Amino acid sequence: MVTLSSESTPVGGSAMELFQLLRDGGPRTRAQLAKSTGLARSTIAARVDELMRMGLIMPVADAASTGGRPPSQFALNPSARVVLAADIGASHTTVAVMDLTGAILLKRSKPIAVVEGPVPVLTWLVETAEALLADVGRGIRSLVAIGIGVPGPVEHSTGQPVNPPIMPGWDRFDVPGWVQQHLEVPVLVDNDVNIMALGERTVAWPTTSHLMFVKVATGIGAGVISGGELQRGAQGVAGDIGHVQVARGSSVPCHCGNRGCLEALASGPALARALRAQGLPAENGDDVIALVKGGNIDAIQAVRQAGRDIGEVLTVCVSLMNPSVIALGGSMARVGEHLIAGVREVVYARSMPLATEHLSIVQSSAAENAAVIGAGMLAIDHALSPEAFHSLAS
């Protein structure tokens, strides 16, 4: 790695500006870079050489020639550094090593319950991260950032979970600080549904600026991207649609203390409870999925109604946010089209035609990798930012 000397600081600053153009991975010639920046060809050549010495960019296939020698092209070097991504779920944790494009190099999962508390879960996370780095042949010095998703509200400025309902012992725990005692790089923490939205956009909708990701699992929540930016809200609970009241269930109690919440009607545990009341063997969401895939009519109808209930809440979201895409993920999305059909039925019928004319309501393409990819993109976006450039270059 190259450390910028004090004499090269002005070059490094300009190199940072040039790097921001190249970080999207698209190849560009020196002429294209000069045109984009307004800098002289000689200046561009010096900045390109600087970034090459840092290992941050690399030459790629030459551009087509318009006569004479083909011009050289340069692009981001994906393997220049790596990031770690972690998805901490209610009953499992996944850790992955990713390159600077977000490609997963290696990942590992373990069924470890979040209720075990922060120290046991994060200890496994750190130990696994170190092992994965060794397995892909990368040292700690090549690590530039860590992204972590957790199943609860997060105070974005500190990365601390705040009153997470299914995470006893995690309230106000300094997740970034604890991890940094072992891995001394920036640590970014966010709600799991937020990072799922980032992961889904990265995988399937990279040019879409208005997207909602709806997770249907033990709970129900949404990650909202508007204007190309993740929307967290004032207290970090934007998208908490699971506790919006649905008229059909006005008498059904919810663990939050209210009645008629969407989560109390349409989540995996809620569907299992309703089917058990009909005498069916459904202890959890996995059993509901098995019944649906086995063709059980009562289970299929219950899932279809859950989709309608979710659609009732999303109709308001469509009017408020006007997304181009609503992607459904989470464990219950494995029931397939039955859930999505219920959502579409209500949203398309009740929303204004202009809002739904180009609206796609789809199953998540990123699927079980949505959260870990999103966590990685959170880390990459920080690591490649202008503010972090000198750390990246050192």
C-alpha positions in Angstrom: 0.0 0.0 0.0 1.1 3.6 -0.6 1.0 6.2 2.1 0.7 9.8 0.8 3.5 12.0 1.9 3.0 15.6 3.0 4.5 16.7 -0.3 2.0 14.7 -2.3 -1.1 15.9 -0.4 -2.3 18.3 -3.2 -1.9 15.4 -5.7 -3.8 13.1 -3.3 -6.7 15.6 -3.0 -7.0 15.8 -6.8 -6.6 12.1 -7.0 -9.5 11.8 -4.6 -11.7 13.8 -7.0 -10.7 11.7 -9.9 -11.3 8.5 -7.9 -14.9 9.6 -7.3 -15.5 9.5 -11.0 -13.9 6.0 -11.3 -15.5 4.4 -8.3 -18.6 3.3 -10.2 -16.4 0.7 -12.0 -17.0 2.1 -15.5 -13.8 2.2 -17.6 -12.7 5.7 -18.9 -9.8 6.9 -21.0 -7.5 9.8 -20.0 -9.3 11.9 -22.5 -12.7 11.2 -21.0 -11.4 12.0 -17.6 -10.0 15.2 -18.8 -13.3 16.2 -20.4 -15.3 15.3 -17.2 -13.0 17.2 -14.8 -11.7 20.1 -17.0 -8.2 19.2 -16.0 -5.2 19.2 -18.4 -4.1 15.9 -19.9 -0.8 16.1 -18.1 -2.6 16.6 -14.8 -4.9 13.7 -15.5 -1.8 11.5 -16.3 -0.2 12.4 -12.9 -3.5 11.7 -11.0 -4.0 8.3 -12.8 -0.4 7.3 -12.0 -1.0 8.2 -8.3 -4.1 6.1 -8.1 -2.3 3.3 -9.9 0.5 3.3 -7.3 -2.1 3.2 -4.6 -3.6 0.1 -6.2 -7.0 1.7 -6.3 -7.5 1.7 -10.1 -6.2 -0.6 -12.8 -5.8 -0.6 -16.6 -8.6 -2.4 -18.5 -9.1 -3.4 -22.1 -8.2 -0.6 -24.5 -11.0 1.5 -26.0 -11.8 1.3 -29.7 -9.4 3.2 -31.8 -10.4 6.1 -34.1 -7.1 5.9 -35.8 -3.7 5.2 -34.5 -2.9 3.5 -31.1 -6.0 2.5 -29.1 -6.4 4.7 -26.0 -5.9 3.1 -22.6 -8.8 2.8 -20.2 -8.8 2.8 -16.4 -11.3 1.6 -13.8 -11.8 0.8 -10.2 -9.7 -2.1 -9.0 -12.3 -4.3 -7.2 -9.7 -6.3 -5.3 -7.8 -3.2 -4.0 -9.4 -3.6 -0.6 -12.1 -5.6 1.0 -15.1 -4.9 3.4 -16.9 -7.1 5.8 -20.7 -7.4 5.9 -22.8 -9.0 8.6 -26.5 -9.7 8.8 -27.5 -10.3 12.4 -31.0 -11.9 12.4 -33.4 -13.0 15.0 -32.1 -16.6 14.8 -29.0 -16.5 12.7 -26.0 -14.4 11.8 -24.2 -14.3 8.4 -20.8 -12.8 7.8 -19.2 -12.2 4.4 -16.1 -10.8 2.8 -16.8 -8.6 -0.2 -14.7 -6.8 -2.8 -15.2 -3.1 -3.7 -17.9 -3.9 -6.2 -20.0 -5.7 -3.6 -19.2 -9.2 -4.9 -19.3 -11.8 -2.1 -15.9 -13.6 -2.0 -16.8 -15.9 0.9 -19.5 -16.0 3.5 -20.5 -18.1 6.6 -23.7 -18.4 8.6 -24.5 -19.8 12.0 -27.9 -20.3 13.8 -27.2 -18.1 16.7 -30.1 -16.3 18.4 -29.9 -12.6 18.9 -31.5 -13.0 22.4 -28.1 -14.5 23.5 -27.0 -10.9 23.7 -24.5 -8.7 22.0 -21.2 -10.1 23.4 -21.7 -13.7 22.3 -23.1 -12.7 18.9 -20.5 -10.1 18.1 -17.7 -12.4 19.4 -18.7 -15.0 16.9 -19.0 -12.3 14.2 -15.4 -11.0 14.8 -13.9 -14.5 15.1 -15.6 -15.5 11.9 -14.6 -12.4 10.1 -11.0 -13.0 10.9 -11.2 -16.5 9.7 -12.9 -15.5 6.5 -10.2 -12.9 5.8 -7.5 -15.6 6.3 -9.4 -18.0 4.0 -9.5 -15.5 1.1 -5.9 -14.6 1.6 -6.5 -11.1 2.8 -4.9 -9.5 5.8 -6.5 -7.1 8.3 -4.7 -4.2 6.6 -6.7 -4.8 3.4 -10.0 -4.3 5.4 -11.4 -0.8 5.0 -14.9 -0.9 6.6 -17.5 -3.2 8.2 -21.3 -2.9 7.6 -23.7 -4.6 10.1 -27.5 -5.0 10.0 -29.5 -5.7 13.1 -33.2 -6.7 13.5 -34.3 -3.5 15.3 -34.3 0.3 15.3 -30.8 1.9 15.1 -29.7 5.4 16.0 -27.8 6.2 12.8 -25.4 8.7 14.3 -24.1 6.2 16.9 -24.9 2.8 15.4 -26.6 1.8 18.6 -29.8 -0.2 18.7 -32.6 1.7 20.4 -35.4 -0.1 22.3 -35.2 -3.1 19.9 -38.2 -5.3 20.8 -36.7 -8.7 20.0 -33.1 -7.9 21.1 -32.9 -8.1 24.9 -29.6 -6.7 26.2 -28.9 -4.7 23.0 -30.5 -1.4 23.9 -27.9 1.4 23.5 -25.1 -1.2 23.3 -22.2 0.4 21.5 -21.9 -2.1 18.6 -19.4 -0.1 16.5 -17.2 0.6 19.5 -17.1 -3.1 20.6 -16.3 -4.4 17.2 -13.6 -1.7 16.7 -11.8 -3.0 19.8 -11.0 -6.1 17.7 -11.1 -4.8 14.1 -9.9 -1.2 13.9 -11.8 0.1 10.9 -15.0 2.2 10.5 -18.1 0.1 11.6 -21.5 1.1 10.2 -24.7 -0.3 11.7 -28.3 0.0 10.4 -31.7 -1.7 10.6 -31.9 -4.9 8.7 -34.8 -3.8 6.5 -32.9 -0.7 5.5 -29.9 -2.7 4.4 -32.1 -5.2 2.6 -33.4 -2.3 0.5 -29.8 -1.3 -0.3 -29.0 -4.9 -1.3 -32.1 -5.3 -3.4 -31.4 -2.1 -5.3 -27.8 -3.1 -5.9 -28.7 -6.5 -7.2 -31.8 -5.8 -9.3 -32.6 -2.1 -9.6 -29.3 -0.1 -9.7 -30.8 2.8 -11.7 -34.1 3.0 -9.7 -34.3 6.0 -7.4 -37.6 5.2 -5.7 -37.9 1.7 -4.2 -39.5 0.1 -1.2 -38.4 -3.3 0.2 -40.9 -5.0 2.4 -39.7 -7.7 4.7 -42.3 -10.2 5.8 -41.0 -12.6 8.4 -41.3 -12.8 12.2 -42.1 -9.1 11.9 -43.0 -6.8 9.1 -41.1 -3.7 8.1 -40.1 -1.6 5.1 -36.9 -0.1 3.8 -37.5 3.1 1.8 -35.2 4.6 -0.9 -36.5 7.9 -2.2 -34.6 10.2 -4.5 -31.8 7.6 -4.6 -31.2 8.0 -0.8 -32.1 5.7 2.0 -34.8 7.3 4.2 -34.3 6.6 7.9 -36.5 9.3 9.4 -35.9 11.5 12.4 -35.6 8.6 14.9 -34.5 5.9 12.6 -37.9 4.1 12.4 -39.0 5.2 8.9 -40.7 2.3 7.2 -42.1 0.6 10.4 -45.3 -0.4 8.7 -45.7 -3.5 10.9 -47.5 -1.4 13.5 -49.9 0.4 11.2 -53.5 -0.6 12.1 -55.5 -2.7 9.6 -59.3 -2.3 10.0 -59.9 -6.1 9.6 -58.0 -6.9 12.8 -59.1 -4.1 15.1 -59.6 -6.6 18.0 -56.4 -8.6 17.5 -53.7 -7.8 20.2 -50.1 -7.0 19.1 -47.0 -7.5 21.2 -46.4 -3.7 21.0 -49.5 -3.1 23.2 -51.8 -1.9 20.5 -54.5 -3.8 18.6 -55.0 -4.5 14.9 -51.4 -4.0 13.8 -50.4 -5.4 10.4 -47.7 -7.6 12.1 -50.4 -9.2 14.3 -52.3 -10.3 11.2 -49.8 -11.0 8.4 -46.5 -12.0 9.9 -45.3 -15.6 10.0 -46.2 -16.2 13.7 -49.6 -14.5 13.1 -50.4 -16.8 10.2 -49.2 -19.9 12.1 -51.4 -18.9 15.0 -54.5 -18.5 12.8 -53.9 -21.8 11.1 -53.5 -23.6 14.4 -56.9 -22.3 15.4 -58.2 -24.1 12.4 -56.6 -27.3 13.6 -53.7 -27.3 11.2 -50.1 -28.2 12.3 -48.4 -24.8 12.1 -46.1 -23.8 14.9 -44.2 -21.2 13.0 -43.7 -19.5 9.6 -41.8 -22.4 8.2 -44.8 -24.7 8.8 -47.0 -22.2 7.0 -44.7 -22.2 4.0 -44.7 -26.0 4.0 -48.5 -26.1 4.1 -48.7 -23.6 1.2 -46.2 -25.5 -0.9 -48.1 -28.7 -0.1 -51.2 -27.2 -1.7 -53.3 -26.7 1.6 -56.2 -24.5 0.6 -56.7 -23.0 4.0 -53.0 -22.0 4.2 -53.0 -20.6 0.7 -56.1 -18.5 1.5 -54.5 -17.3 4.7 -51.4 -16.2 2.9 -53.4 -14.5 0.2 -55.4 -12.6 2.8 -52.1 -11.6 4.5 -51.0 -10.2 1.1 -54.2 -8.1 1.0 -53.6 -6.8 4.5 -50.1 -5.8 3.6 -51.5 -4.3 0.4 -53.9 -2.2 2.4 -51.0 -0.5 4.2 -48.8 -0.3 1.1 -51.6 1.6 -0.7 -51.1 4.5 1.6 -47.3 4.2 1.1 -47.8 4.3 -2.7 -49.8 7.5 -2.4 -47.2 9.0 0.0 -43.9 7.9 -1.6 -44.8 7.0 -5.2 -42.2 4.2 -5.5 -41.3 2.6 -8.9 -40.7 -0.8 -7.3 -42.0 -2.6 -4.2 -40.0 -5.8 -3.6 -41.2 -8.4 -1.1 -38.6 -10.4 0.8 -38.0 -12.0 4.2 -38.7 -15.6 5.1 -42.4 -15.5 4.3 -41.8 -14.4 0.7 -40.8 -18.0 0.1 -44.5 -18.7 -0.3 -44.2 -17.3 -3.7 -46.9 -15.7 -5.8 -49.7 -16.2 -3.3 -48.5 -13.4 -1.0 -47.6 -11.1 -3.9 -50.9 -11.7 -5.6 -52.8 -10.5 -2.5 -50.6 -7.3 -2.4 -51.1 -6.6 -6.0 -54.8 -7.2 -5.8 -55.3 -4.4 -3.3 -52.6 -1.9 -4.3 -53.6 -1.9 -8.0 -57.3 -1.7 -7.2 -57.1 1.1 -4.6 -54.2 3.3 -5.7 -54.5 6.1 -8.2 -53.8 4.9 -11.7 -51.0 7.4 -12.3 -49.2 6.0 -9.2 -49.4 2.4 -10.4 -49.0 2.9 -14.1 -45.3 2.0 -13.9 -45.2 0.3 -10.5 -43.6 -3.1 -10.2 -44.6 -5.3 -7.3 -42.1 -8.2 -7.3 -40.5 -10.9 -5.2 -37.0 -9.9 -4.0 -34.2 -10.9 -6.5 -31.5 -10.7 -3.8 -33.5 -13.1 -1.7 -31.6 -14.4 1.3 -28.5 -12.4 0.3 -30.3 -9.0 0.4 -29.2 -8.0 3.9 -25.6 -9.1 3.7 -25.2 -7.4 0.3 -26.8 -4.3 1.7 -24.5 -4.3 4.7 -21.6 -4.6 2.4 -22.7 -1.7 0.2 -23.1 0.5 3.4 -19.5 -0.2 4.2 -18.3 0.3 0.6 -20.1 3.6 0.2 -18.4 4.9 3.3 -15.0 3.5 2.3 -15.0 5.0 -1.1 -16.4 8.4 0.0 -14.3 11.6 -0.3 -14.2 11.8 3.5 -12.6 8.3 3.8 -10.3 8.6 0.8 -7.0 9.2 2.7 -7.7 6.2 4.9 -8.4 4.1 1.8 -5.1 5.3 0.3 -3.0 4.7 3.3 
